[in-house]
Amino acid sequence: MPKTIDDNSFERRANHLLRSIRLCGGCIPLHSLQCQVSNSVIQTLLDKELVQVQNTGHGFLLEVAEDF
């Protein structure tokens, strides 16, 4: 089945988020993304093991997976 326009848009948003995290030093506070990025985009990157969530004790960081 060929990708639809929505699938391409979703992949672009996921790739954009991954690039943004890298530009911010490899991690970004998860709460800062809640209004900007859908949970499904974050979940897709987590499922692909491209990012991971770290509990700092003061909040959660979304960071680029070290083995990536």
PDB file of N, H, CA, C and O in Angstrom:
ATOM      1  N   MET A   1       0.833  -1.168   0.000  1.00  0.00           N
ATOM      2  CA  MET A   1       0.000   0.000   0.000  1.00  0.00           C
ATOM      3  C   MET A   1       0.887   1.243   0.000  1.00  0.00           C
ATOM      4  O   MET A   1       1.755   1.366   0.864  1.00  0.00           O
ATOM      5  N   PRO A   2       0.696   2.158  -0.934  1.00  0.00           N
ATOM      6  CA  PRO A   2       1.519   3.370  -0.983  1.00  0.00           C
ATOM      7  C   PRO A   2       1.203   4.290   0.186  1.00  0.00           C
ATOM      8  O   PRO A   2       0.096   4.297   0.723  1.00  0.00           O
ATOM      9  N   LYS A   3       2.218   5.066   0.561  1.00  0.00           N
ATOM     10  H   LYS A   3       3.118   5.060   0.125  1.00  0.00           H
ATOM     11  CA  LYS A   3       2.033   6.016   1.646  1.00  0.00           C
ATOM     12  C   LYS A   3       1.084   7.124   1.199  1.00  0.00           C
ATOM     13  O   LYS A   3       1.090   7.538   0.040  1.00  0.00           O
ATOM     14  N   THR A   4       0.287   7.583   2.125  1.00  0.00           N
ATOM     15  H   THR A   4       0.283   7.247   3.066  1.00  0.00           H
ATOM     16  CA  THR A   4      -0.604   8.700   1.840  1.00  0.00           C
ATOM     17  C   THR A   4       0.086   9.993   2.240  1.00  0.00           C
ATOM     18  O   THR A   4       1.166   9.989   2.830  1.00  0.00           O
ATOM     19  N   ILE A   5      -0.556  11.085   1.908  1.00  0.00           N
ATOM     20  H   ILE A   5      -1.434  11.089   1.428  1.00  0.00           H
ATOM     21  CA  ILE A   5      -0.003  12.392   2.264  1.00  0.00           C
ATOM     22  C   ILE A   5       0.103  12.516   3.780  1.00  0.00           C
ATOM     23  O   ILE A   5       1.067  13.096   4.280  1.00  0.00           O
ATOM     24  N   ASP A   6      -0.879  11.975   4.530  1.00  0.00           N
ATOM     25  H   ASP A   6      -1.662  11.503   4.124  1.00  0.00           H
ATOM     26  CA  ASP A   6      -0.843  12.058   5.982  1.00  0.00           C
ATOM     27  C   ASP A   6       0.345  11.290   6.547  1.00  0.00           C
ATOM     28  O   ASP A   6       0.967  11.743   7.508  1.00  0.00           O
ATOM     29  N   ASP A   7       0.675  10.126   5.965  1.00  0.00           N
ATOM     30  H   ASP A   7       0.170   9.758   5.184  1.00  0.00           H
ATOM     31  CA  ASP A   7       1.823   9.355   6.432  1.00  0.00           C
ATOM     32  C   ASP A   7       3.112  10.133   6.216  1.00  0.00           C
ATOM     33  O   ASP A   7       3.986  10.141   7.083  1.00  0.00           O
ATOM     34  N   ASN A   8       3.234  10.781   5.075  1.00  0.00           N
ATOM     35  H   ASN A   8       2.524  10.774   4.371  1.00  0.00           H
ATOM     36  CA  ASN A   8       4.433  11.579   4.788  1.00  0.00           C
ATOM     37  C   ASN A   8       4.537  12.755   5.749  1.00  0.00           C
ATOM     38  O   ASN A   8       5.625  13.079   6.224  1.00  0.00           O
ATOM     39  N   SER A   9       3.422  13.383   6.032  1.00  0.00           N
ATOM     40  H   SER A   9       2.538  13.119   5.646  1.00  0.00           H
ATOM     41  CA  SER A   9       3.413  14.506   6.955  1.00  0.00           C
ATOM     42  C   SER A   9       3.795  14.043   8.360  1.00  0.00           C
ATOM     43  O   SER A   9       4.540  14.727   9.062  1.00  0.00           O
ATOM     44  N   PHE A  10       3.288  12.894   8.762  1.00  0.00           N
ATOM     45  H   PHE A  10       2.683  12.339   8.192  1.00  0.00           H
ATOM     46  CA  PHE A  10       3.613  12.345  10.074  1.00  0.00           C
ATOM     47  C   PHE A  10       5.103  12.038  10.179  1.00  0.00           C
ATOM     48  O   PHE A  10       5.731  12.354  11.189  1.00  0.00           O
ATOM     49  N   GLU A  11       5.672  11.424   9.143  1.00  0.00           N
ATOM     50  H   GLU A  11       5.162  11.167   8.322  1.00  0.00           H
ATOM     51  CA  GLU A  11       7.111  11.119   9.131  1.00  0.00           C
ATOM     52  C   GLU A  11       7.941  12.397   9.170  1.00  0.00           C
ATOM     53  O   GLU A  11       8.978  12.437   9.833  1.00  0.00           O
ATOM     54  N   ARG A  12       7.509  13.423   8.481  1.00  0.00           N
ATOM     55  H   ARG A  12       6.668  13.390   7.942  1.00  0.00           H
ATOM     56  CA  ARG A  12       8.223  14.706   8.497  1.00  0.00           C
ATOM     57  C   ARG A  12       8.210  15.305   9.894  1.00  0.00           C
ATOM     58  O   ARG A  12       9.222  15.840  10.347  1.00  0.00           O
ATOM     59  N   ARG A  13       7.074  15.222  10.584  1.00  0.00           N
ATOM     60  H   ARG A  13       6.252  14.787  10.216  1.00  0.00           H
ATOM     61  CA  ARG A  13       6.994  15.762  11.951  1.00  0.00           C
ATOM     62  C   ARG A  13       7.912  14.977  12.883  1.00  0.00           C
ATOM     63  O   ARG A  13       8.584  15.566  13.731  1.00  0.00           O
ATOM     64  N   ALA A  14       7.946  13.661  12.733  1.00  0.00           N
ATOM     65  H   ALA A  14       7.400  13.183  12.044  1.00  0.00           H
ATOM     66  CA  ALA A  14       8.819  12.835  13.573  1.00  0.00           C
ATOM     67  C   ALA A  14      10.288  13.157  13.299  1.00  0.00           C
ATOM     68  O   ALA A  14      11.076  13.288  14.236  1.00  0.00           O
ATOM     69  N   ASN A  15      10.656  13.283  12.042  1.00  0.00           N
ATOM     70  H   ASN A  15      10.016  13.177  11.281  1.00  0.00           H
ATOM     71  CA  ASN A  15      12.044  13.625  11.687  1.00  0.00           C
ATOM     72  C   ASN A  15      12.410  15.022  12.170  1.00  0.00           C
ATOM     73  O   ASN A  15      13.534  15.253  12.617  1.00  0.00           O
ATOM     74  N   HIS A  16      11.472  15.943  12.082  1.00  0.00           N
ATOM     75  H   HIS A  16      10.559  15.755  11.718  1.00  0.00           H
ATOM     76  CA  HIS A  16      11.722  17.312  12.542  1.00  0.00           C
ATOM     77  C   HIS A  16      11.956  17.319  14.061  1.00  0.00           C
ATOM     78  O   HIS A  16      12.852  18.007  14.551  1.00  0.00           O
ATOM     79  N   LEU A  17      11.156  16.559  14.790  1.00  0.00           N
ATOM     80  H   LEU A  17      10.428  16.000  14.392  1.00  0.00           H
ATOM     81  CA  LEU A  17      11.343  16.487  16.241  1.00  0.00           C
ATOM     82  C   LEU A  17      12.702  15.895  16.578  1.00  0.00           C
ATOM     83  O   LEU A  17      13.391  16.395  17.467  1.00  0.00           O
ATOM     84  N   LEU A  18      13.088  14.852  15.889  1.00  0.00           N
ATOM     85  H   LEU A  18      12.528  14.446  15.167  1.00  0.00           H
ATOM     86  CA  LEU A  18      14.393  14.231  16.142  1.00  0.00           C
ATOM     87  C   LEU A  18      15.526  15.212  15.870  1.00  0.00           C
ATOM     88  O   LEU A  18      16.469  15.288  16.658  1.00  0.00           O
ATOM     89  N   ARG A  19      15.458  15.962  14.779  1.00  0.00           N
ATOM     90  H   ARG A  19      14.692  15.900  14.138  1.00  0.00           H
ATOM     91  CA  ARG A  19      16.482  16.974  14.479  1.00  0.00           C
ATOM     92  C   ARG A  19      16.493  18.069  15.541  1.00  0.00           C
ATOM     93  O   ARG A  19      17.556  18.537  15.947  1.00  0.00           O
ATOM     94  N   SER A  20      15.307  18.473  15.987  1.00  0.00           N
ATOM     95  H   SER A  20      14.443  18.093  15.657  1.00  0.00           H
ATOM     96  CA  SER A  20      15.216  19.521  17.005  1.00  0.00           C
ATOM     97  C   SER A  20      15.862  19.085  18.309  1.00  0.00           C
ATOM     98  O   SER A  20      16.550  19.871  18.960  1.00  0.00           O
ATOM     99  N   ILE A  21      15.640  17.831  18.691  1.00  0.00           N
ATOM    100  H   ILE A  21      15.081  17.193  18.162  1.00  0.00           H
ATOM    101  CA  ILE A  21      16.255  17.320  19.923  1.00  0.00           C
ATOM    102  C   ILE A  21      17.767  17.322  19.788  1.00  0.00           C
ATOM    103  O   ILE A  21      18.473  17.695  20.724  1.00  0.00           O
ATOM    104  N   ARG A  22      18.267  16.913  18.642  1.00  0.00           N
ATOM    105  H   ARG A  22      17.693  16.610  17.881  1.00  0.00           H
ATOM    106  CA  ARG A  22      19.725  16.914  18.425  1.00  0.00           C
ATOM    107  C   ARG A  22      20.290  18.320  18.498  1.00  0.00           C
ATOM    108  O   ARG A  22      21.361  18.523  19.070  1.00  0.00           O
ATOM    109  N   LEU A  23      19.587  19.300  17.926  1.00  0.00           N
ATOM    110  H   LEU A  23      18.718  19.135  17.461  1.00  0.00           H
ATOM    111  CA  LEU A  23      20.060  20.685  17.943  1.00  0.00           C
ATOM    112  C   LEU A  23      20.041  21.275  19.348  1.00  0.00           C
ATOM    113  O   LEU A  23      20.786  22.214  19.630  1.00  0.00           O
ATOM    114  N   CYS A  24      19.209  20.745  20.228  1.00  0.00           N
ATOM    115  H   CYS A  24      18.604  19.982  19.999  1.00  0.00           H
ATOM    116  CA  CYS A  24      19.128  21.226  21.609  1.00  0.00           C
ATOM    117  C   CYS A  24      20.106  20.508  22.521  1.00  0.00           C
ATOM    118  O   CYS A  24      19.969  20.569  23.743  1.00  0.00           O
ATOM    119  N   GLY A  25      21.077  19.837  21.957  1.00  0.00           N
ATOM    120  H   GLY A  25      21.189  19.787  20.964  1.00  0.00           H
ATOM    121  CA  GLY A  25      22.077  19.159  22.765  1.00  0.00           C
ATOM    122  C   GLY A  25      21.782  17.700  23.030  1.00  0.00           C
ATOM    123  O   GLY A  25      22.461  17.072  23.842  1.00  0.00           O
ATOM    124  N   GLY A  26      20.794  17.155  22.371  1.00  0.00           N
ATOM    125  H   GLY A  26      20.242  17.666  21.712  1.00  0.00           H
ATOM    126  CA  GLY A  26      20.493  15.732  22.516  1.00  0.00           C
ATOM    127  C   GLY A  26      19.365  15.409  23.455  1.00  0.00           C
ATOM    128  O   GLY A  26      18.935  14.258  23.529  1.00  0.00           O
ATOM    129  N   CYS A  27      18.864  16.412  24.187  1.00  0.00           N
ATOM    130  H   CYS A  27      19.213  17.347  24.127  1.00  0.00           H
ATOM    131  CA  CYS A  27      17.724  16.152  25.064  1.00  0.00           C
ATOM    132  C   CYS A  27      16.893  17.421  25.225  1.00  0.00           C
ATOM    133  O   CYS A  27      17.381  18.539  25.055  1.00  0.00           O
ATOM    134  N   ILE A  28      15.637  17.211  25.553  1.00  0.00           N
ATOM    135  H   ILE A  28      15.241  16.303  25.691  1.00  0.00           H
ATOM    136  CA  ILE A  28      14.711  18.326  25.715  1.00  0.00           C
ATOM    137  C   ILE A  28      13.681  17.940  26.773  1.00  0.00           C
ATOM    138  O   ILE A  28      13.254  16.786  26.807  1.00  0.00           O
ATOM    139  N   PRO A  29      13.270  18.867  27.636  1.00  0.00           N
ATOM    140  CA  PRO A  29      12.248  18.539  28.630  1.00  0.00           C
ATOM    141  C   PRO A  29      10.950  18.111  27.950  1.00  0.00           C
ATOM    142  O   PRO A  29      10.462  18.780  27.039  1.00  0.00           O
ATOM    143  N   LEU A  30      10.411  17.006  28.398  1.00  0.00           N
ATOM    144  H   LEU A  30      10.807  16.462  29.138  1.00  0.00           H
ATOM    145  CA  LEU A  30       9.214  16.458  27.775  1.00  0.00           C
ATOM    146  C   LEU A  30       8.025  17.399  27.902  1.00  0.00           C
ATOM    147  O   LEU A  30       7.202  17.485  26.990  1.00  0.00           O
ATOM    148  N   HIS A  31       7.928  18.109  29.028  1.00  0.00           N
ATOM    149  H   HIS A  31       8.596  18.039  29.768  1.00  0.00           H
ATOM    150  CA  HIS A  31       6.788  19.012  29.212  1.00  0.00           C
ATOM    151  C   HIS A  31       6.794  20.159  28.206  1.00  0.00           C
ATOM    152  O   HIS A  31       5.738  20.726  27.921  1.00  0.00           O
ATOM    153  N   SER A  32       7.938  20.508  27.672  1.00  0.00           N
ATOM    154  H   SER A  32       8.795  20.048  27.903  1.00  0.00           H
ATOM    155  CA  SER A  32       8.009  21.612  26.713  1.00  0.00           C
ATOM    156  C   SER A  32       7.474  21.218  25.338  1.00  0.00           C
ATOM    157  O   SER A  32       7.227  22.084  24.500  1.00  0.00           O
ATOM    158  N   LEU A  33       7.294  19.929  25.102  1.00  0.00           N
ATOM    159  H   LEU A  33       7.495  19.225  25.784  1.00  0.00           H
ATOM    160  CA  LEU A  33       6.814  19.448  23.812  1.00  0.00           C
ATOM    161  C   LEU A  33       5.310  19.218  23.770  1.00  0.00           C
ATOM    162  O   LEU A  33       4.745  19.077  22.686  1.00  0.00           O
ATOM    163  N   GLN A  34       4.656  19.176  24.911  1.00  0.00           N
ATOM    164  H   GLN A  34       5.116  19.290  25.792  1.00  0.00           H
ATOM    165  CA  GLN A  34       3.269  18.762  24.970  1.00  0.00           C
ATOM    166  C   GLN A  34       2.333  19.635  24.143  1.00  0.00           C
ATOM    167  O   GLN A  34       1.337  19.129  23.626  1.00  0.00           O
ATOM    168  N   CYS A  35       2.609  20.888  24.005  1.00  0.00           N
ATOM    169  H   CYS A  35       3.419  21.298  24.425  1.00  0.00           H
ATOM    170  CA  CYS A  35       1.744  21.771  23.221  1.00  0.00           C
ATOM    171  C   CYS A  35       2.166  21.834  21.755  1.00  0.00           C
ATOM    172  O   CYS A  35       1.393  22.289  20.911  1.00  0.00           O
ATOM    173  N   GLN A  36       3.372  21.387  21.443  1.00  0.00           N
ATOM    174  H   GLN A  36       4.000  21.018  22.128  1.00  0.00           H
ATOM    175  CA  GLN A  36       3.914  21.543  20.100  1.00  0.00           C
ATOM    176  C   GLN A  36       3.867  20.268  19.273  1.00  0.00           C
ATOM    177  O   GLN A  36       3.760  20.336  18.049  1.00  0.00           O
ATOM    178  N   VAL A  37       3.943  19.102  19.916  1.00  0.00           N
ATOM    179  H   VAL A  37       4.029  19.046  20.911  1.00  0.00           H
ATOM    180  CA  VAL A  37       4.088  17.832  19.216  1.00  0.00           C
ATOM    181  C   VAL A  37       3.043  16.860  19.746  1.00  0.00           C
ATOM    182  O   VAL A  37       2.803  16.789  20.952  1.00  0.00           O
ATOM    183  N   SER A  38       2.423  16.108  18.835  1.00  0.00           N
ATOM    184  H   SER A  38       2.618  16.165  17.855  1.00  0.00           H
ATOM    185  CA  SER A  38       1.431  15.137  19.280  1.00  0.00           C
ATOM    186  C   SER A  38       2.106  13.959  19.973  1.00  0.00           C
ATOM    187  O   SER A  38       3.256  13.623  19.689  1.00  0.00           O
ATOM    188  N   ASN A  39       1.375  13.350  20.874  1.00  0.00           N
ATOM    189  H   ASN A  39       0.441  13.623  21.105  1.00  0.00           H
ATOM    190  CA  ASN A  39       1.901  12.196  21.605  1.00  0.00           C
ATOM    191  C   ASN A  39       2.230  11.050  20.661  1.00  0.00           C
ATOM    192  O   ASN A  39       3.156  10.282  20.924  1.00  0.00           O
ATOM    193  N   SER A  40       1.486  10.921  19.563  1.00  0.00           N
ATOM    194  H   SER A  40       0.734  11.545  19.350  1.00  0.00           H
ATOM    195  CA  SER A  40       1.732   9.820  18.629  1.00  0.00           C
ATOM    196  C   SER A  40       3.078   9.975  17.927  1.00  0.00           C
ATOM    197  O   SER A  40       3.714   8.972  17.604  1.00  0.00           O
ATOM    198  N   VAL A  41       3.524  11.197  17.684  1.00  0.00           N
ATOM    199  H   VAL A  41       3.008  12.012  17.946  1.00  0.00           H
ATOM    200  CA  VAL A  41       4.834  11.423  17.078  1.00  0.00           C
ATOM    201  C   VAL A  41       5.929  11.010  18.059  1.00  0.00           C
ATOM    202  O   VAL A  41       6.893  10.345  17.679  1.00  0.00           O
ATOM    203  N   ILE A  42       5.777  11.405  19.319  1.00  0.00           N
ATOM    204  H   ILE A  42       4.994  11.945  19.628  1.00  0.00           H
ATOM    205  CA  ILE A  42       6.752  11.027  20.339  1.00  0.00           C
ATOM    206  C   ILE A  42       6.755   9.514  20.511  1.00  0.00           C
ATOM    207  O   ILE A  42       7.821   8.905  20.609  1.00  0.00           O
ATOM    208  N   GLN A  43       5.570   8.900  20.550  1.00  0.00           N
ATOM    209  H   GLN A  43       4.704   9.395  20.470  1.00  0.00           H
ATOM    210  CA  GLN A  43       5.483   7.457  20.730  1.00  0.00           C
ATOM    211  C   GLN A  43       6.128   6.714  19.575  1.00  0.00           C
ATOM    212  O   GLN A  43       6.752   5.675  19.789  1.00  0.00           O
ATOM    213  N   THR A  44       5.994   7.219  18.355  1.00  0.00           N
ATOM    214  H   THR A  44       5.487   8.063  18.181  1.00  0.00           H
ATOM    215  CA  THR A  44       6.613   6.583  17.192  1.00  0.00           C
ATOM    216  C   THR A  44       8.127   6.568  17.327  1.00  0.00           C
ATOM    217  O   THR A  44       8.761   5.551  17.045  1.00  0.00           O
ATOM    218  N   LEU A  45       8.715   7.680  17.754  1.00  0.00           N
ATOM    219  H   LEU A  45       8.200   8.506  17.983  1.00  0.00           H
ATOM    220  CA  LEU A  45      10.169   7.735  17.948  1.00  0.00           C
ATOM    221  C   LEU A  45      10.605   6.803  19.079  1.00  0.00           C
ATOM    222  O   LEU A  45      11.674   6.198  19.012  1.00  0.00           O
ATOM    223  N   LEU A  46       9.775   6.691  20.115  1.00  0.00           N
ATOM    224  H   LEU A  46       8.906   7.183  20.169  1.00  0.00           H
ATOM    225  CA  LEU A  46      10.085   5.756  21.197  1.00  0.00           C
ATOM    226  C   LEU A  46      10.008   4.312  20.704  1.00  0.00           C
ATOM    227  O   LEU A  46      10.867   3.495  21.036  1.00  0.00           O
ATOM    228  N   ASP A  47       8.988   3.997  19.916  1.00  0.00           N
ATOM    229  H   ASP A  47       8.290   4.660  19.645  1.00  0.00           H
ATOM    230  CA  ASP A  47       8.821   2.640  19.383  1.00  0.00           C
ATOM    231  C   ASP A  47       9.973   2.244  18.467  1.00  0.00           C
ATOM    232  O   ASP A  47      10.395   1.088  18.452  1.00  0.00           O
ATOM    233  N   LYS A  48      10.475   3.205  17.709  1.00  0.00           N
ATOM    234  H   LYS A  48      10.132   4.144  17.721  1.00  0.00           H
ATOM    235  CA  LYS A  48      11.601   2.941  16.810  1.00  0.00           C
ATOM    236  C   LYS A  48      12.933   2.960  17.563  1.00  0.00           C
ATOM    237  O   LYS A  48      13.989   2.735  16.972  1.00  0.00           O
ATOM    238  N   GLU A  49      12.875   3.230  18.866  1.00  0.00           N
ATOM    239  H   GLU A  49      12.017   3.414  19.345  1.00  0.00           H
ATOM    240  CA  GLU A  49      14.044   3.298  19.740  1.00  0.00           C
ATOM    241  C   GLU A  49      15.063   4.348  19.278  1.00  0.00           C
ATOM    242  O   GLU A  49      16.272   4.165  19.425  1.00  0.00           O
ATOM    243  N   LEU A  50      14.556   5.437  18.724  1.00  0.00           N
ATOM    244  H   LEU A  50      13.574   5.585  18.604  1.00  0.00           H
ATOM    245  CA  LEU A  50      15.420   6.546  18.327  1.00  0.00           C
ATOM    246  C   LEU A  50      15.607   7.537  19.464  1.00  0.00           C
ATOM    247  O   LEU A  50      16.602   8.261  19.512  1.00  0.00           O
ATOM    248  N   VAL A  51      14.638   7.565  20.383  1.00  0.00           N
ATOM    249  H   VAL A  51      13.830   6.977  20.344  1.00  0.00           H
ATOM    250  CA  VAL A  51      14.716   8.422  21.562  1.00  0.00           C
ATOM    251  C   VAL A  51      14.363   7.590  22.783  1.00  0.00           C
ATOM    252  O   VAL A  51      13.823   6.489  22.674  1.00  0.00           O
ATOM    253  N   GLN A  52      14.679   8.140  23.943  1.00  0.00           N
ATOM    254  H   GLN A  52      15.118   9.034  24.031  1.00  0.00           H
ATOM    255  CA  GLN A  52      14.312   7.492  25.200  1.00  0.00           C
ATOM    256  C   GLN A  52      13.903   8.570  26.185  1.00  0.00           C
ATOM    257  O   GLN A  52      14.249   9.740  26.022  1.00  0.00           O
ATOM    258  N   VAL A  53      13.169   8.170  27.202  1.00  0.00           N
ATOM    259  H   VAL A  53      12.888   7.219  27.334  1.00  0.00           H
ATOM    260  CA  VAL A  53      12.727   9.095  28.238  1.00  0.00           C
ATOM    261  C   VAL A  53      13.564   8.841  29.483  1.00  0.00           C
ATOM    262  O   VAL A  53      13.751   7.698  29.900  1.00  0.00           O
ATOM    263  N   GLN A  54      14.059   9.914  30.063  1.00  0.00           N
ATOM    264  H   GLN A  54      13.907  10.842  29.725  1.00  0.00           H
ATOM    265  CA  GLN A  54      14.861   9.818  31.277  1.00  0.00           C
ATOM    266  C   GLN A  54      14.159  10.588  32.386  1.00  0.00           C
ATOM    267  O   GLN A  54      13.773  11.742  32.196  1.00  0.00           O
ATOM    268  N   ASN A  55      13.993   9.958  33.539  1.00  0.00           N
ATOM    269  H   ASN A  55      14.307   9.021  33.693  1.00  0.00           H
ATOM    270  CA  ASN A  55      13.425  10.606  34.709  1.00  0.00           C
ATOM    271  C   ASN A  55      14.557  11.244  35.490  1.00  0.00           C
ATOM    272  O   ASN A  55      15.440  10.546  35.989  1.00  0.00           O
ATOM    273  N   THR A  56      14.541  12.561  35.602  1.00  0.00           N
ATOM    274  H   THR A  56      13.823  13.129  35.197  1.00  0.00           H
ATOM    275  CA  THR A  56      15.612  13.280  36.290  1.00  0.00           C
ATOM    276  C   THR A  56      15.324  13.481  37.772  1.00  0.00           C
ATOM    277  O   THR A  56      16.183  13.961  38.511  1.00  0.00           O
ATOM    278  N   GLY A  57      14.138  13.123  38.206  1.00  0.00           N
ATOM    279  H   GLY A  57      13.440  12.733  37.605  1.00  0.00           H
ATOM    280  CA  GLY A  57      13.730  13.404  39.576  1.00  0.00           C
ATOM    281  C   GLY A  57      13.005  14.727  39.692  1.00  0.00           C
ATOM    282  O   GLY A  57      12.277  14.961  40.656  1.00  0.00           O
ATOM    283  N   HIS A  58      13.201  15.592  38.711  1.00  0.00           N
ATOM    284  H   HIS A  58      13.792  15.401  37.927  1.00  0.00           H
ATOM    285  CA  HIS A  58      12.525  16.888  38.667  1.00  0.00           C
ATOM    286  C   HIS A  58      11.662  17.021  37.426  1.00  0.00           C
ATOM    287  O   HIS A  58      11.049  18.064  37.200  1.00  0.00           O
ATOM    288  N   GLY A  59      11.614  15.997  36.644  1.00  0.00           N
ATOM    289  H   GLY A  59      12.112  15.150  36.828  1.00  0.00           H
ATOM    290  CA  GLY A  59      10.848  16.003  35.404  1.00  0.00           C
ATOM    291  C   GLY A  59      11.390  14.934  34.472  1.00  0.00           C
ATOM    292  O   GLY A  59      12.248  14.136  34.850  1.00  0.00           O
ATOM    293  N   PHE A  60      10.883  14.929  33.266  1.00  0.00           N
ATOM    294  H   PHE A  60      10.186  15.577  32.959  1.00  0.00           H
ATOM    295  CA  PHE A  60      11.289  13.931  32.290  1.00  0.00           C
ATOM    296  C   PHE A  60      11.955  14.598  31.097  1.00  0.00           C
ATOM    297  O   PHE A  60      11.514  15.647  30.627  1.00  0.00           O
ATOM    298  N   LEU A  61      13.022  13.973  30.616  1.00  0.00           N
ATOM    299  H   LEU A  61      13.380  13.121  30.998  1.00  0.00           H
ATOM    300  CA  LEU A  61      13.726  14.444  29.429  1.00  0.00           C
ATOM    301  C   LEU A  61      13.508  13.459  28.298  1.00  0.00           C
ATOM    302  O   LEU A  61      13.549  12.247  28.506  1.00  0.00           O
ATOM    303  N   LEU A  62      13.279  13.972  27.117  1.00  0.00           N
ATOM    304  H   LEU A  62      13.246  14.957  26.948  1.00  0.00           H
ATOM    305  CA  LEU A  62      13.260  13.158  25.911  1.00  0.00           C
ATOM    306  C   LEU A  62      14.625  13.348  25.276  1.00  0.00           C
ATOM    307  O   LEU A  62      15.004  14.462  24.916  1.00  0.00           O
ATOM    308  N   GLU A  63      15.363  12.248  25.140  1.00  0.00           N
ATOM    309  H   GLU A  63      15.055  11.343  25.432  1.00  0.00           H
ATOM    310  CA  GLU A  63      16.722  12.367  24.632  1.00  0.00           C
ATOM    311  C   GLU A  63      16.975  11.365  23.506  1.00  0.00           C
ATOM    312  O   GLU A  63      16.337  10.315  23.428  1.00  0.00           O
ATOM    313  N   VAL A  64      17.904  11.711  22.654  1.00  0.00           N
ATOM    314  H   VAL A  64      18.423  12.564  22.718  1.00  0.00           H
ATOM    315  CA  VAL A  64      18.296  10.839  21.560  1.00  0.00           C
ATOM    316  C   VAL A  64      18.927   9.591  22.158  1.00  0.00           C
ATOM    317  O   VAL A  64      19.773   9.692  23.047  1.00  0.00           O
ATOM    318  N   ALA A  65      18.532   8.431  21.688  1.00  0.00           N
ATOM    319  H   ALA A  65      17.845   8.349  20.966  1.00  0.00           H
ATOM    320  CA  ALA A  65      19.061   7.167  22.200  1.00  0.00           C
ATOM    321  C   ALA A  65      20.560   7.120  21.956  1.00  0.00           C
ATOM    322  O   ALA A  65      21.023   7.479  20.874  1.00  0.00           O
ATOM    323  N   GLU A  66      21.316   6.685  22.943  1.00  0.00           N
ATOM    324  H   GLU A  66      20.940   6.393  23.822  1.00  0.00           H
ATOM    325  CA  GLU A  66      22.771   6.696  22.858  1.00  0.00           C
ATOM    326  C   GLU A  66      23.310   5.751  21.792  1.00  0.00           C
ATOM    327  O   GLU A  66      24.337   6.037  21.176  1.00  0.00           O
ATOM    328  N   ASP A  67      22.632   4.633  21.568  1.00  0.00           N
ATOM    329  H   ASP A  67      21.798   4.401  22.069  1.00  0.00           H
ATOM    330  CA  ASP A  67      23.131   3.678  20.589  1.00  0.00           C
ATOM    331  C   ASP A  67      22.730   4.012  19.170  1.00  0.00           C
ATOM    332  O   ASP A  67      23.028   3.256  18.246  1.00  0.00           O
ATOM    333  N   PHE A  68      22.042   5.157  18.982  1.00  0.00           N
ATOM    334  H   PHE A  68      21.799   5.771  19.733  1.00  0.00           H
ATOM    335  CA  PHE A  68      21.600   5.548  17.634  1.00  0.00           C
ATOM    336  C   PHE A  68      22.716   6.186  16.879  1.00  0.00           C
ATOM    337  O   PHE A  68      22.536   6.581  15.727  1.00  0.00           O
TER     338      PHE A  68
END
